[in-house]
Amino acid sequence: MASIPIHNHTNPTDIYEFDARGIAKRFRHAAIFGALDALHPGEVMRFVNDHDPLPLLDQLQMRYGDGVAIEYKQRREEGVVIDFIKR
């Protein structure tokens, strides 16, 4: 079994990677919301996925409003990298 990194949230400049490609689709959104809920203001979750998650982004907007900023770092056919920044 692979170990799961534990983040102590001691450095507000840390970037926490979240690779959605390895999570079963039926659990993905709940896992993403849980990870975002665990962030402290100013922390960043770097989201990696095999497609552009437009429905997820709509859900994030409805759930968090301006509480989470969304910044694309990479947007290609083979996948995306997005920084979610907790405000």
Secondary structure, DSSP 8 states (H G I E B T S, - for coil): -----------TT-EEEEEGGGS-HHHHHHHHHHHHHH--TT-EEEEEESS--HHHHHHHHHHHGGGEEEEEEEEETTEEEEEEEE-
